[in-house]
Amino acid sequence: MRMVGLAVLCALGAGWSPSWAYDEIAVTDGGSITGTVTMTGGNPPLKRI
């Protein structure tokens, strides 16, 4: 029974989002980023996640 309660609590918590705290605004005179990314030294070692 505890697992069911925990599952319900997690499901409700996942749905609770602070997205209501942000306002959408129009951006005027916005910029852009251009360029090239160059990697040197070979590939990084693989990590198991």
N, C-alpha and C positions, 0 to 999 in steps of 0.2 A: 504494500500500500504506500510505503514511503517513496518508492520509485515513481509511482504514478503522480504523486504530489510534486515530486522534484521535476518530473517531465512537464507538468502543467506550468510550474513556476518558471522553468527555463523557456518554454514556448511564449509565455506572456512577457517575459523579460526581453526576449529577442524582438518582439514586436514593438517594444517601447523605444522610440527613437527621438533624439533631441533635434530632429530636422525642423521642427516647428520654430526653433530659435533663430533660424536664418531667413533673411529676406532676399528675394531675387531683385537685382537692380540692373539697369541698363548701363553698359560701359561705353563711355565716349572716348575717342582718341586712344583706343586700345593699341597695344603694340604687338609685335611678333618676334620670335626668336628664330634665327637661321644659322646654319653652320654645319660642320661635319665633326662627328665623334670618331676619334682614332684610338684604337686599343693597341698597346705595344707590350711585348713580353709574353705573348702566347695566351692560351686560354687559362682561366683560373681553375684550380682543382675542383672536381665534382664533390658535392656534399649530399649526403642522404638526409632528406627532410622527413 
